């Protein structure tokens, strides 16, 4: 049998360099794979929340997400519940900040400053999943300027603006058919009924005026609401010269469900001069010819900020 002798290949210096780089790349890739770190995992359930009903009102909340820190390093913002990998092991401090939908906007998730963060210390291990069940309360330096929960069956809201309704807001027991509140602890709520085929401007503002922080400080209105009308929320500001009405946000038809809303008034209160007084208002408009009875249920209204 004849054997074919292959000619000797003369490699150029450039080709030799290319081969060398390929070999080194393979070696480094192998080393990187060997050095990959197995993460530990954190499983975060949804937040629970509680309050002192005597001084802080009922503890209704809608905490939809969290900002997570491990040993002081920010891991990120996440919707809850979630399982996340972390490149930490051993004794670790985990801090979880509750995020809400500010001004009702899903894409505007922010840490709600009146709520405490949750802190836990865990012994993290690579590949293991540790579960955290975060809880929160109001921070001790919260100032509640106004709480209206209707529990005394009185109403701290008065007619304002171009309101043309008469006795249109009443207090209802929460066991009344149609109320269907999803939270315990409330015995009464506010109710506005607007019959079909009427043209109505409804507006109520707080009986009292309030002096709140300015200079960009966040000042919040909290409320629980169920409505089949679009409802405007905002403030009247009074600097002893002018009274100005400033809408802040619209709560849209809640489709038969109660919604927890957090309204940040800072866009309007931040530039107010010192000692300007404000009133919070809630209003809506219904055109004649609408053949559906309209309603608004309200509960647990609060004006709150950090001192």
N, C-alpha and C positions, 0 to 999 in steps of 0.2 A: 504494500500500500504506500502510495506516495503522500508525503506530508507537505502541505503548502506552507512555505516559510513567509510569515507576515513581515512586511517591511517595518523597520524601526521608525517610530513617529517622533519627530523633533518638535517638542512643545516650545512655543515662544514664551519669553518671560511674562508677557501680559496674560497668556492663558494659564501659566503656572500660578500667577497671583490670584486669578479668578477661582481656580481650584482650591487654593489655600483658604480664601475667604468663605467658600461654600462649606469646607470642612469645619472652620471655626464657628460659622453660624450654626451648624448642626450641633456642635459641642455646647455652645452657649445656650441654645434652645433646650437641650437636654438638661443642662444645669438649672435653667429657669424653672423647668417643670418639676425638678427635684426640690426646688426651694419654694414652691407655691405653698401658701399658708391656708390651712383649712379654717374657715370662719366659725365663730359661734353664732347662734341664732337667737333672736328675741321675738317672741310672739306676743303682740300687744292686743288685748281685747278692747272693746269700747270703754270709754270713761263712764264711771258712775259719779253722781254729783249730789251733794246735800247742802242744806242751808239751815240757819236758825229762822224759822218762820215768824218769830216774834219781832226780830229786828232787821231781817233781810228779805222777808217775803218767802213765798213758796220756792223750793229749789227745782224749778223746771229748767231744762237745758237742752241744747242740741250741739253736742261736741262731736264733730264729724271727722276730725283728724288730729294729728299730733306732730310737733317738732321734737325730735329725739336727739339727746346728747349722751355720749358715753365718755366718762372721764374728762368732761369738759370739751370734748371735740364734737362738733355738730355732725350728725349722721344724715339728717334730711327731714323733709316733711312728708307725711304719709297719711292716707285715708285709713280709717280703722274699721274692722280689725285688720291686722297685717302681720306677716312674718318677715323679718329683715335680717340679713347677715351683718355681722360686725367683726372687724379684725382686732378684737381684744380678747384677752383671756385672763383668768385669775380674778382676784378681788376687784370688782369694777363698780363705779357709781353711775347709775342710769337715771337721767332726768327727762321727764316727759311733760311737754307744755301742751295744754289743750287748745286746739284750733277750732274756730267757728267760721260760719259764712257771714262775713261782715256786710251789712246792708243787703242781705239776702242773695248775694251773688256767689254762685258756686265756685267760680274761678278766683274769688277774692277771699281765700282762706287765710286767716291770721290768728295768731295767739291772742286770746281774749284776756286782756290785762287784769280785769277784776278777779280772775280765777287763779288759784294757786297751781303751781306745777306739782307733779308727782315725782318723788325721789325714792329710789330703791337701791340697795347694795346687793350685788349678785356675785357668785363665784362662777364666772363664765368658763366654758370648756369647749375646745374645738369640736365641731360637729354636733354639739348638743343643743336642743331647743329649750330655752327657759321662758316661761310664761309670766307676763306682767299684767296685772289687772289694775289699771290706774284709776285713781279716784281724785276728786277735787272738791274744794269749798271756796267760798269767797275769801279774798285776802283780808287781813285784819284792818288794813288802812283804806278799805272801801268806804266811801261816803254815799249814803242813800238819801238823796234830796227828796225823793217822792216815791211812794209805793201806793198803788191802787190795786187792791185785790178784791174789792167789793164785799169783803167778809162782814163789814159792819152794815151792809145793805144801804150805804150812802154812796154818793158819786162826787168825786172831787174834780169833775170836769164841767165846764160851763159853755154856753153858746158863744160862738165867736165868728169873726169874718162875715160872710154873706149867708150864714145859716138861715134857712127858711123852714126848718122843721119845728114841730111842737111836741115836746115830751117824747121824743123819739128814742131816747136811751133809757132802758130800764134795767133793774137787777133781777136776774133769774136764778133760782136754785139749780145747781148743776145736775140734779137728777131729772130735770125737765126733759121730756122727749125732744130729740133734735140737738141737744147740747153735746152729748157724746164726748166728754173730755177724756183724754187718754192718761191723765195723771191724777194721782190720789192726793187728798189733803185740801182740795178746794170745794167749798160748799156753795159758793155763789159766783156768778160772772156777769159782765155787762152784755147787753143785747140791744142791737139797733135793727129795727124792722122797717123796710120801705116797701109799701104795697105796689102792685103793678099799675101801669098807666098813670104814673105820677112823675112830675119833673121836680127833683129834689136836690138841694145843696145841703149837705150835712157837714157840720164842723163843730168840734168841741176842743177846747184848750184847757190847760190846767187852771184851777181856781187860783192857786198861788203863783207867784213869780219866784225865780231862783237866780242866784248869782253863782255862776260856775267858772271853772278855770278857763283861761284863754291861752294865747301864745302856742297854739297847736296841740294842747293837751287833749287827749281823747276823753270825750264825755258821751256816755251811752244811754240810749233808751232800750230797755228790754220789754218785750210783750209777747203774750201768746194770743193768737188770732185765728179765727176760722171765718172766711168770707167768700161770697160769690160776687163781690164787687171789688174793683181796684181801689185801694185805700192809700191816701197820701199822709205821710208823717213828716213833720218839720217843726220849726220854732218861730215864735214871735220874739224879736229883740227890741228892747226899749232902753235907750241911753239918755232919757229925759229930754231929748230933742225930737227924735223920730222913732216911730214904731214901724218895724219892717218885718214882713212875713217872708220866711225863707223855707221853701220845700226842701227836703233832704232825700227822701226815697219814696217809692211806690211799692206797696205790697199787693201783688197780683192775686187774682182768684185762686184760692187754695184748694179748689176741687173737692170740697167736702171734708178736708182734713184740718186739724189744728196744726199750726206752724209756730215754732219759736223763732222770733226775729230779734236780731241785734243791730241797732242803728247807731252808727258812729256820727255824732253831731259835729265833730271837729272841723269839718269843712266850713261850717257856718259860725261856730263859737270861737274858733281859733283866732280870728282877727278882730273880735269884739274888744272895745275899749274896757278898761278895768271898771268894775262895778256896774256894767250893763246887766240888766235883768232880762231873763228869758221866760217864756211860757212854751210848753210843748203842745202842739196841736195834732189832731187826727181828723181827717175829712174825706169826703167822697162826693161824687156827683152822679145822679141818675137822670137820664133823659126820659121824657114822656114818650109813650109808645112801646116801652119795654114791657112785654107781657109776663115776665117772670118776677115773682116776689123776690126781693133782695134782702140780704141779711148780713150783719157783722156781729160776731161774738168776740168779746175781748176779755182778757184776764191777765193778772200778774204784771201790770205795767210798772216799770221802775225807771227812775233817772239816777244813774250811778256813775261815779268816777273815783279815781284814786287820789287820796289826799297827799 
